[in-house]
């Protein structure tokens, strides 16, 4: 017998899911699967195990749960969800309560109710069957992260105080009482908005977190609550949508959604008939060099999942412009993770086909950080990073509008003034310029490299109090 234990990292949304099983018994469980679930099926096949159990630590807010999709695909697995905290679901599942045990060969998994991030949150202790009271690991879900902890404010202000108190006691009365050697395996890594400044390591130990995790240092509920609220990143507005969808039960797609291949003429007709919102997923420099007027640029890196969630309505079909037609499945999987499964089609042959058809193109100029510094006094400089990033330092004379607020706050800007937009790398700035240009900002520039390039060029930095 050998333990099968694998971590599946989903970049962009920074989600971590797990395969745990026993290759002698040939059984395995998946914890917190994503909706594009082929990876779990392939991994189980390679390990020589069958997926028999699918566990959720909580009702997710940051991605579409893949449990129903995976259960439908493998056919014989059951879904196990928490029944603690008055949790309600609208689909068939097995109830899990505090203390329930599950055996996979010589591996014992024990459910522990760990409320705080959500009322129903369950974590899973892992031990050898011969030593059931001596766990060697714990799947912490969104309750405890590396260098951080799950935020208690995602259910709204009226629930935050109670959840923060529960989270405080979960951390102090449960996690801090575990032995130092116990490994922690969280549901998220660095970059997830589900916690503040989550560490870059994918796992840790109770002992290490006991010494260095700031969330484990507070002696009372009030100081913990103040810190948890103060440090929490902005709540993506698609989070409440994901919560409702995952409690109801996501639609079983049977694979990735369909996106029809449309030649340039048909694609233009679909745009003219407003068949969907036009999204160009090419790189920021390719988009800037030439694109279809009115397109929103959300480049096809893993963080597309998050920014689609921030910027798009899941009820509106999407018309796609790709970098390469062979990228279609990869791009569809990024959209599916945050609930986008309606597509009106994609442009066959991409912008090369559009250009060859003689259709008009638009462009957005790019400006280096050096030119931005030289022209600082004549430009309207817009910083679209998060509030926390802004506070740590910015380009002198810049004004701040967090990207998801740009459409609502656009009237605060002068459309007649030349405008340069920057973010951390240029990715979010390109989204912003693709919003501003169709709204009448004729002289608008994206700043490739943005804040990272600005710092590396050792250009002037403005901070609070200076």
Steps between C-alpha positions, in 0.01 A plus 500: 500500500609855437318819576389697198499869587522767232448876496331655196580868462267717293687817415322832468234434761781346710285202596644179644315170484615155603492135405538262794475123484651155530634321192471157665127541562470697175285773653542876523329825593516843341476807721364831365514427124488769233237474221740411214554163663684289242820546699362298795381214279836481323692519828292222658550282193876551513504411872288187448215613725129563459342823622233387747459812719485872419529731801436872533644698790237774463270681258752673277478865400799530269436228242234266368508175695595205282342237725184439297690507172760253629239270656312487170818426309624212718154358560553321831626774734286670763522863609560571870411847628479655845168500684637722776397864540150439354650453152243445227552355152263439211665187363560141611794460737612308806494691829824554692506601867774558755683179589395293198769254390587373153752226425708464185711189546732584789413870490242641741330832422310675781268796448536796738257790507715815466259796460607858445565546132150356454257354758508149351876474440651152547870410512632145462763344728716230339647215704614140464229252597735345758546838668161673468570753777833610353428694179789580268312750286186707462316633197415844633277628220458875542534505878880509531742603225875526482577833675131592505147387583161498332322833500177518704321773301376327184141450620444871556538746783220359717680164524860622526520544877366153576717334235810686620436372853458146367817534295694624804393196703563261210857626473574512875293212635554253217802571280731627774431185703628273223859371523768704326585223251151490341517611137240748376364479146282806424244558228677813370845638435642846441281731293158379614263769631367244752770609745740787561853463365502120489854360497668370188563147634231243423523328839638559847496356851303594808829576677617743234165677484486515881819708495456717190134524395368841610144372524603258775652765727193685627394448865137614466212504254487878451864545403475200268183635336649845449808352334302256284273775366778755453722265300231334285528575126197637308220246462456406132141571409460156344560329835134520616397363159735203542365436852143473375598291198698250706226462760243447228722261305687604184369376168664178381656586162648163410826669401595846383226718347468540124621806315407511132772574246396814311675627186576873498181600317274304735696623801448862390130432452481354852665816636264727306200302625633519858502122534747524785757709681826522301803376696852496355728265696823579318805647673495868586750597229317302231171657606650848506644458152162424343160376615131513421352827625311458827674179606583448866856373542529231769822325404496120509731442795373300802373817674240533224269297726507770768473799267220347297320464833561865584418646158239284323137399542475117497155523341635673187653276232861569406650557154866401514807625317788260564877522461491161326204276417679216680465696825121458504471218756750661735312830487161333548629321811611834649154649444317194636680523835309813594167414344522604135364230271303696238690574181363651179806389304864573427670671208654229281852597402506783751594856411691382193170384350329824609773710338490293178124558478563873484311584818602804707734470796564718803819535704621619838841660530761372743729724705819406684544588866786731401276703267230501768748651743610763248142602413362476854382860520299494177316170549203377698659197669262228617596223742253208488667276760338391826482740797770302683738527204432873469583562865841332468616749237399651165605716209509868607188700408300185419137466596353172618192313378497126573435325167165337591368848591613666177173480307305658788760767574603591147331841531773599748749502212550763227430338162673785316832463681772257383479204739760240592389191695717269709459206739744241633615353169285656227240220498228687690597829337425347160154397624451860616614659173269265307215644708609863472568510125143412388368741765655800325854516639668550164851564633561208732815296561569170670825469697662157435688378804318766701590520870756217485683673216473835677667363813773317310577818308546672841260781413345729764247343738228684691372367833255617763649773716764602246 
